[in-house]
Every structure is written in structure tokens, then in C-alpha cells.
Amino acid sequence: MKFPILVTALLATISFSAQAQTKTNVVEQIPGIDSLLNQVLKDQNIAGFAVAVVKDNQVIYSKGFGYRDLE
């Protein structure tokens, strides 16, 4: 009984994750965004941060800056 439920859940997950997302290249629209955000990281003396830009309920830019592990 658990196997069909697991397969159904797996197929639903795969189908939702396979939907095409149209991503606009924000890096081309905002020249120097990566270097600007890297400079913020350096100036603020922080380990890292993540940035996401959402337009019309769609993530059009997401990127992490800094270190994942401080060690």
C-alpha cells in the first residue's frame, strides 16, 4: 500500500519540478550586478548572503554570495 502512494508522490514532484521557467537574464539587464553585490559583501564584512529578484511571481535572478562554510 505504501509503494503506490510513494510512486504517486514522486511522479507529482517530478512533474511540478519539470515545468519550464522563463528566466530573464538580469545580469545582462543590470550590468555589474554581480560585482556590485560582491562589493557589498566585502564592504559589510559579512560571511555571505543570498539575493533573489522576483518579477510577476517568477524568480528571474537568484544567486548566493560569500562562503557556505566558515571553517
C-alpha positions as CSV (number, residue, x, y, z in Angstrom):
1,M,0.0,0.0,0.0
2,K,2.8,2.4,0.7
3,F,4.5,1.8,-2.6
4,P,1.7,3.2,-4.9
5,I,1.5,6.3,-2.6
6,L,5.2,6.8,-2.8
7,V,5.2,6.4,-6.6
8,T,2.3,8.9,-6.9
9,A,4.0,11.4,-4.7
10,L,7.3,11.0,-6.6
11,L,5.6,11.5,-10.0
12,A,3.8,14.6,-8.8
13,T,7.0,16.1,-7.5
14,I,8.8,15.4,-10.8
15,S,6.0,16.8,-12.9
16,F,5.9,20.1,-10.9
17,S,9.7,20.5,-10.9
18,A,9.8,19.8,-14.7
19,Q,7.7,22.9,-15.6
20,A,9.6,25.3,-17.7
21,Q,10.5,28.6,-16.1
22,T,11.2,31.6,-18.3
23,K,14.2,33.4,-16.7
24,T,15.2,36.8,-18.0
25,N,18.9,37.3,-17.8
26,V,19.0,40.0,-15.2
27,V,22.8,40.1,-15.4
28,E,22.5,41.5,-18.9
29,Q,19.8,43.9,-17.9
30,I,21.7,45.3,-14.9
31,P,25.4,45.5,-15.9
32,G,27.7,44.9,-13.0
33,I,25.1,43.5,-10.6
34,D,27.5,40.6,-9.6
35,S,30.4,42.9,-9.0
36,L,28.2,45.3,-7.0
37,L,26.9,42.5,-4.8
38,N,30.4,41.2,-4.3
39,Q,31.5,44.6,-3.2
40,V,28.6,44.8,-0.7
41,L,29.8,41.5,0.7
42,K,33.3,42.9,1.1
43,D,32.3,46.3,2.4
44,Q,29.9,44.9,5.0
45,N,32.4,42.3,6.2
46,I,29.8,39.5,6.3
47,A,30.2,35.8,5.6
48,G,27.6,35.7,2.8
49,F,24.0,36.4,1.7
50,A,21.6,35.3,-1.0
51,V,19.7,37.5,-3.4
52,A,16.6,36.8,-5.4
53,V,14.7,39.1,-7.8
54,V,11.1,38.3,-8.4
55,K,9.0,39.7,-11.3
56,D,5.4,38.8,-11.9
57,N,5.6,36.0,-9.3
58,Q,8.6,34.4,-11.1
59,V,12.1,34.3,-9.8
60,I,14.2,35.9,-12.6
61,Y,17.5,36.0,-10.7
62,S,18.9,34.2,-7.7
63,K,22.4,33.8,-6.5
64,G,24.4,33.3,-3.3
65,F,27.4,35.3,-2.4
66,G,30.1,34.5,0.1
67,Y,31.0,31.4,1.9
68,R,28.8,28.4,2.5
69,D,31.1,27.2,5.4
70,L,33.1,29.5,7.6
71,E,35.6,26.8,8.5
